[in-house]
């Protein structure tokens, strides 16, 4: 769009034809590029929560008429996978072809698939200023589900194992209340009731500490996961570029994995309970 005659929402100066204008992807507010960099956020950020959009103050805004070179079929395919919204709305603020350490922002968006508006700005900050911490609410609530859905199976299994271990004292108490154990086994549990209660408290705190830590570092883990897989795809392609089919197979989300990790977690819990039962039975 041509914003000549409009005012920058940060400095209130009128745009000229020579000004470098960037647009907020959330509300459409125009800024001088330098103004946006100074604030490092949209000057109309209070409009974002309400969903309100910036409105032109003049009626002479016309679409740009400059012809753009035609993209190759391969690039069009990549753009489609990366998401047209990302290509359109972020191209003024972020450079889709910026190298992120072995892959471009466009390629990372293509691999992420869904929710690129959340991940791509975070990845950009991680690359530019080296930040490792950000907030991922879904990973805080269901860490193993989050990692499995994003195909990060190593971290999904680790999260499942840690969760099962930290739930063992509570599971032991529940089993005792349900009458699963024999009288001799219950006697052992009651004799160690104080220890079990202390373990419950410690594991409860441990669970929250684990969730907070994984919540703060999950996006960094995913950032490294995306880069690693994109580099691997490029290596296997022999320099022929990204294969969209492989990117689709390795990237994006797979909700079916949530069911799989749930079954794995239940299996781990069952094996743990059997092991505890056998141990208590042996010492009873």
C-alpha positions in Angstrom: 0.0 0.0 0.0 1.1 3.6 -0.6 0.9 5.5 2.7 2.0 8.9 1.4 0.1 11.6 3.2 -0.7 9.3 6.2 0.9 9.9 9.6 3.3 7.6 11.5 1.5 6.4 14.6 4.7 6.7 16.6 6.1 10.1 15.7 3.0 11.6 14.0 5.1 12.8 11.0 3.5 12.7 7.6 4.9 10.0 5.3 6.5 11.0 2.1 7.1 8.9 -1.0 10.7 8.3 0.1 9.9 7.0 3.6 10.6 3.4 4.5 7.2 2.3 6.0 6.5 -0.9 8.0 3.1 -2.1 9.0 2.1 -3.9 12.2 0.9 -7.4 11.3 -1.7 -7.3 14.1 -3.6 -4.0 13.5 -2.1 -2.6 10.3 -0.7 0.6 11.9 2.0 2.2 9.7 5.4 3.3 11.2 8.6 4.6 10.0 11.0 1.7 10.1 13.3 3.5 12.5 10.3 4.4 14.7 9.3 0.8 14.9 12.9 -0.2 15.8 13.1 2.4 18.6 9.8 1.2 20.2 10.4 -2.5 19.2 6.7 -2.9 19.1 3.6 -1.4 17.6 2.7 2.1 18.9 -1.0 1.1 18.8 -0.5 -2.2 20.7 -3.4 -1.2 22.9 -5.6 -2.0 19.9 -4.5 -5.6 19.7 -6.5 -7.0 22.6 -9.7 -5.6 21.2 -9.0 -6.7 17.6 -9.4 -3.1 16.4 -7.7 -2.3 13.1 -5.9 0.9 12.0 -8.0 3.1 9.7 -6.8 5.5 7.1 -7.2 9.2 7.8 -7.2 10.1 4.1 -8.9 8.6 1.1 -6.1 8.5 -1.5 -4.4 5.3 -0.5 -4.0 3.2 -3.6 -2.4 -0.2 -4.1 1.1 -0.3 -5.4 1.2 -0.7 -9.1 4.8 -1.8 -9.4 5.1 -5.1 -11.2 6.9 -7.8 -9.2 8.9 -10.6 -10.8 7.1 -13.9 -11.2 8.1 -16.5 -8.6 9.1 -20.0 -9.7 6.7 -22.9 -9.1 9.0 -24.2 -6.3 9.0 -20.8 -4.5 5.2 -20.5 -4.9 4.9 -23.9 -3.3 7.1 -22.9 -0.4 5.2 -19.7 0.1 1.9 -21.7 0.2 3.3 -24.0 2.9 4.9 -21.1 4.8 1.5 -19.4 5.0 0.4 -16.5 2.9 -0.4 -14.5 6.0 3.2 -14.7 7.2 4.6 -13.8 3.7 2.2 -10.8 3.4 2.1 -9.4 6.9 5.6 -10.0 8.1 7.5 -9.1 4.9 7.5 -5.4 5.9 8.8 -6.0 9.5 10.9 -9.2 9.0 12.9 -10.4 6.1 11.6 -13.8 5.1 14.9 -14.7 3.5 17.0 -13.8 6.6 19.4 -16.6 7.6 18.6 -17.9 11.0 21.6 -20.2 11.3 21.3 -22.6 8.5 17.7 -21.9 7.4 15.7 -18.8 6.5 12.7 -17.4 8.3 10.6 -18.4 5.3 11.8 -22.0 5.6 11.3 -22.1 9.3 7.7 -20.8 8.8 7.3 -23.6 6.3 8.4 -26.2 8.8 6.4 -24.8 11.7 3.2 -24.8 9.6 0.6 -23.8 12.1 0.8 -20.8 14.5 3.7 -19.1 12.7 2.6 -15.7 14.0 3.5 -16.9 17.5 6.8 -18.7 16.7 8.5 -16.7 14.0 8.9 -13.4 16.0 10.1 -15.5 19.0 12.7 -17.3 16.8 13.8 -13.9 15.4 14.5 -12.6 19.0 16.3 -15.7 19.9 18.6 -15.3 16.9 19.1 -11.6 17.2 19.7 -11.2 21.0 20.4 -14.7 22.0 17.5 -15.0 24.4 16.7 -18.5 25.5 13.6 -17.8 27.7 10.0 -17.2 26.5 6.6 -18.3 27.8 4.7 -21.3 26.3 1.5 -21.9 28.3 0.5 -25.1 26.5 3.8 -26.7 27.4 3.4 -25.7 31.0 0.0 -27.4 31.3 0.7 -30.5 29.1 4.4 -30.8 28.4 4.4 -34.3 27.0 1.4 -33.6 24.8 3.0 -30.4 23.5 6.2 -32.1 22.5 4.5 -35.1 21.0 2.2 -32.8 18.9 5.2 -31.0 17.6 6.9 -34.3 16.8 9.7 -33.8 19.4 9.6 -37.4 20.7 12.7 -37.3 22.8 11.4 -34.5 24.9 7.9 -36.0 24.9 9.2 -39.3 26.4 11.4 -37.4 29.0 8.4 -35.3 30.0 6.2 -38.4 30.4 8.9 -40.2 32.5 9.4 -37.2 34.8 5.6 -36.8 35.2 5.1 -40.4 36.1 8.0 -40.4 38.6 6.7 -37.3 40.3 3.2 -38.8 40.5 4.3 -42.0 42.2 3.7 -41.0 45.8 0.2 -39.8 45.1 -0.6 -42.9 43.0 0.6 -45.1 45.9 -1.8 -43.3 48.3 -4.7 -43.6 45.9 -4.0 -47.4 45.5 -3.9 -47.9 49.2 -7.3 -46.0 49.6 -8.8 -48.2 46.9 -7.8 -51.4 48.7 -5.4 -52.7 46.1 -2.8 -53.9 48.6 -3.0 -56.7 51.1 -3.1 -56.1 54.9 0.7 -56.7 55.2 1.4 -54.4 52.3 -0.9 -51.7 53.9 1.0 -52.1 57.1 4.2 -51.3 55.4 2.6 -48.2 53.8 1.1 -47.0 57.1 4.5 -47.5 58.9 6.0 -45.2 56.3 3.1 -42.7 56.0 5.2 -39.7 57.2 7.8 -40.4 54.6 5.2 -40.9 51.8 3.5 -37.6 52.8 6.9 -35.8 52.6 7.5 -37.4 49.2 4.1 -36.1 48.0 5.0 -32.6 49.0 8.4 -32.8 47.4 7.1 -34.3 44.2 4.3 -31.7 44.1 6.9 -28.9 44.2 9.1 -30.8 41.8 6.2 -31.1 39.3 5.6 -27.4 39.3 9.3 -26.6 39.0 9.6 -28.9 36.1 6.6 -27.4 34.4 7.8 -23.9 34.9 11.3 -24.7 33.5 10.0 -26.6 30.5 7.4 -23.8 29.9 10.2 -21.2 29.8 12.6 -23.2 27.6 10.2 -25.1 25.3 10.3 -22.5 22.5 14.1 -22.5 22.6 14.0 -26.3 22.3 11.6 -26.1 19.4 13.8 -23.4 17.7 16.8 -25.8 17.8 14.6 -28.7 16.7 13.3 -26.8 13.6 16.8 -25.6 12.6 18.3 -29.1 13.1 15.6 -30.8 10.9 15.8 -28.2 8.2 19.6 -28.6 8.0 19.1 -32.4 7.8 16.6 -32.0 5.0 18.9 -29.8 3.0 21.8 -32.2 3.6 19.9 -35.1 2.3 18.6 -33.2 -0.7 22.2 -32.7 -2.0 21.8 -28.9 -2.4 18.6 -29.2 -4.5 16.5 -27.2 -2.0 13.8 -28.2 0.4 11.5 -31.0 -0.5 8.0 -29.8 0.5 6.8 -33.4 1.1 9.6 -34.1 3.5 9.1 -30.8 5.3 5.4 -31.6 5.7 6.2 -35.1 7.0 8.7 -33.9 9.6 7.2 -30.5 10.5 3.9 -29.0 11.6 1.7 -30.7 14.2 0.3 -34.2 14.5 -2.6 -34.4 17.0 -2.6 -38.2 16.8 0.7 -38.2 18.6 -1.1 -36.8 21.7 -3.0 -40.1 21.9 0.2 -42.1 21.5 2.0 -40.3 24.3 -1.0 -40.6 26.5 -0.9 -44.4 26.0 2.8 -44.4 26.6 2.4 -42.4 29.8 -0.4 -44.8 31.1 1.8 -47.7 30.3 4.7 -46.2 32.2 2.5 -45.5 35.2 1.1 -49.1 35.1 4.6 -50.6 35.0 5.7 -48.3 37.9 2.7 -49.3 40.0 3.4 -53.0 39.4 7.1 -52.5 40.3 6.1 -50.7 43.6 3.6 -53.4 44.4 6.2 -56.1 44.0 8.7 -54.1 46.1 6.2 -53.6 48.9 5.1 -57.2 48.7 8.8 -58.4 49.0 9.5 -56.3 52.2 6.0 -56.9 53.8 
